[in-house]
Amino acid sequence: QVQLVESGGGLVQPGGSLRLSCAASGFIFNIYAMAWYRQAPGKQRELVATITNNGVTNYVDSVKGRFTISRDNAKNTVYLRMNSLKPEDTAVYYCNRRYTELNWGQGTQVTVSS
């Protein structure tokens, strides 16, 4: 069964850090580019970061220098390390394949607030 399960979200103060994880199953993980997306209340889902199958990364300008995407192909898992979090980072975060999307998982809520 093809599945994406996100975890690691929570409530954090501005300036804090979180690491999100996405466990993938049901497909050959190491041949696909993967990505993290987020959707804030009342807004469309946006692409945050991508990583190719061989580790090349790209980020939306608003998170460059603060977020780091990585992957462990042995564990079929993609990560998003988020530092220096801001209130505007508050959203539900999702992972998916970058170019051939699967059904979306439930995501993980990240709330940045004092």
C-alpha positions as CSV (number, residue, x, y, z in Angstrom):
1,Q,0.0,0.0,0.0
2,V,1.4,3.4,-1.0
3,Q,1.5,5.6,2.0
4,L,3.1,8.8,3.3
5,V,3.1,9.5,7.0
6,E,4.3,12.8,8.4
7,S,5.3,13.4,12.0
8,G,7.2,15.7,14.2
9,G,5.1,18.8,14.3
10,G,4.1,20.7,17.4
11,L,3.9,24.1,19.1
12,V,7.1,26.0,19.3
13,Q,8.1,29.6,20.2
14,P,9.5,32.0,17.6
15,G,13.1,31.3,17.0
16,G,12.7,27.6,17.9
17,S,13.4,24.5,15.9
18,L,11.6,21.3,14.8
19,R,12.4,18.3,12.7
20,L,9.7,16.8,10.6
21,S,9.8,13.2,9.3
22,C,8.0,11.6,6.5
23,A,7.9,7.8,6.2
24,A,7.2,6.5,2.8
25,S,6.1,3.0,1.8
26,G,4.6,1.1,-1.2
27,F,6.9,2.5,-3.9
28,I,10.6,2.5,-4.8
29,F,11.6,5.5,-2.7
30,N,15.1,6.1,-3.8
31,I,14.3,6.8,-7.5
32,Y,11.9,9.7,-6.7
33,A,12.5,13.3,-6.0
34,M,10.6,14.2,-2.8
35,A,9.3,17.5,-1.4
36,W,7.8,19.2,1.6
37,Y,4.8,21.4,1.2
38,R,2.7,23.5,3.7
39,Q,-0.7,24.9,3.9
40,A,-1.6,27.8,6.2
41,P,-5.2,28.5,7.2
42,G,-7.0,30.2,4.3
43,K,-4.1,29.8,1.9
44,Q,-3.2,27.4,-0.9
45,R,-0.7,24.6,-0.4
46,E,2.8,25.8,-1.3
47,L,6.0,24.0,-2.1
48,V,8.6,24.6,0.6
49,A,11.6,22.4,-0.3
50,T,12.6,19.6,-2.7
51,I,15.3,17.0,-2.8
52,T,16.2,14.9,-5.8
53,N,16.9,11.2,-5.7
54,N,20.6,12.0,-5.4
55,G,20.4,14.7,-2.8
56,V,20.2,18.0,-4.7
57,T,18.1,20.4,-2.8
58,N,16.0,23.5,-3.5
59,Y,14.0,25.9,-1.3
60,V,11.4,28.6,-1.5
61,D,13.0,31.9,-0.8
62,S,11.1,32.4,2.5
63,V,12.8,29.4,4.2
64,K,16.3,29.6,2.6
65,G,19.0,29.5,5.3
66,R,16.5,28.3,7.9
67,F,15.1,25.0,6.7
68,T,17.1,21.9,5.5
69,I,15.6,19.0,3.6
70,S,17.3,15.6,3.7
71,R,16.6,12.0,3.0
72,D,17.6,8.6,4.2
73,N,17.0,6.1,1.4
74,A,17.7,3.1,3.6
75,K,14.8,4.2,5.8
76,N,12.5,5.4,3.1
77,T,12.3,8.7,5.0
78,V,12.5,12.4,4.1
79,Y,13.2,15.0,6.8
80,L,12.7,18.7,7.2
81,R,14.8,20.4,9.8
82,M,13.4,23.9,10.6
83,N,15.4,26.4,12.5
84,S,14.7,30.1,13.4
85,L,11.0,29.4,13.1
86,K,8.7,32.4,12.6
87,P,4.9,32.8,13.2
88,E,4.4,32.9,9.4
89,D,5.7,29.3,9.3
90,T,2.6,28.1,11.0
91,A,0.9,25.6,8.7
92,V,0.1,21.9,8.2
93,Y,3.2,20.4,6.6
94,Y,3.0,17.6,4.0
95,C,5.4,15.5,2.1
96,N,4.9,14.0,-1.3
97,R,6.8,12.9,-4.4
98,R,7.8,16.1,-6.3
99,Y,6.6,15.4,-9.8
100,T,4.3,12.4,-9.6
101,E,2.3,13.1,-6.6
102,L,0.6,10.5,-4.5
103,N,-2.6,10.9,-2.4
104,W,-1.8,13.4,0.3
105,G,-1.3,12.2,3.8
106,Q,-2.8,13.9,6.9
107,G,0.2,16.2,7.4
108,T,1.7,17.4,10.6
109,Q,0.7,20.7,12.3
110,V,3.4,23.2,13.0
111,T,2.4,26.2,15.2
112,V,4.9,29.0,15.9
113,S,3.6,31.2,18.7
114,S,4.7,32.7,21.9
